[in-house]
């Protein structure tokens, strides 16, 4: 596993999200009730930037065509996207949010 720090816990409040780019990967980091999740930030339908979309509970909505993805699993829950976005394992060390980018 290759964990790297992507944010500090106080940078992403509960119910918020943040887009980052690391190792040429666009990643969306979210905080749901104090638990952090990371997923690919590009919509699998037309490449929309999910970090510019809206977060509604554990769902992120693509700003381009409205595809909805479940944040914890990366699975699409409504179209037009049909493929999941990748998800990344997250761990917290102190006040650092780390993800496994391997």
N, C-alpha and C positions, 0 to 999 in steps of 0.2 A: 504494500500500500504506500501511496505517495501523497500524504496529507500536506496541504499548503494553507497558510492563513489567507483568507479572502476578505475578512472584515473584523471589526470589533463588535461585541454584542450590543453596545450602546448606539451603534450606527444604524441599526435596523429595529425600530420599535415594533411592538405587537401590532399585527395587522398590516405591516408595511413590507415592501420588497425593494431590492436593490439589484441593478444589473452591473455585472463586472465582466472584464475580459482577462483571461489568464491562459497562457500557452495557446493562443489563437482560438480559444473556446469562449463563446458568449454564454455566460451563466447567470441565472436568476436565483437570488438568495431571498428567502422569505422567512418571516417570523410569525408563527401561528401559536398564540397563547404561550409564548416563551420558548417554543421549540423551533429550531431552525431547519430549513430544508433547502436543497439546491437542485436545480434542474436546468436543462438546456434552455436558453433564452430565445431560440429561433423556432417560430411556429413551423410545424411540418407541412402545412398546407401551402403557404406562399412566402415563407421566410420572414414573416412579421416579427418585430422585436417585442417579445412578451414583457420586457421590463418597462415598456412604454404603455402597456395595457393597464387593466384594472384588476385589482385583487378583491374577491368577494368570498370571505371565509377561507376555505381551502381550495378555491378555484381561481385560476388566472384567466383573463379574457383577452384574446389577441386584439390589438387595436386595428388591424387591417380588415378582417372579415368576420370577427366575432367568434372564432373557434374558442372553445373552453377546454382547459386542461386541469385535471386534478393534480394539485401541487405535490402531494405525497408520493403518488405513483407515476406521474408524468403522462398518464393515459388521457386521451381526448374523451370528453363526455358529451360534446356536441360539435357538429361539423362547422365548417367544411373539412377540418383536419380529420384524418383517419388513422394516422400513425402517432405513437407515443413520442414524447421528447425524452432524451436521456435524463436519468436522475443520478445524483452523486451522493455518496455517503458523507454525512456531516458529523463532526464531533466538536465539542466545546472544550477548550483548555484555558482555564482562567477566564479572561474576558475576550479570548480570541475565537473566532469562528473559522474552523478548518474544514476543507473538503478533500476527498480523495479524487484526484484528477487522473489517476492511472487508467 
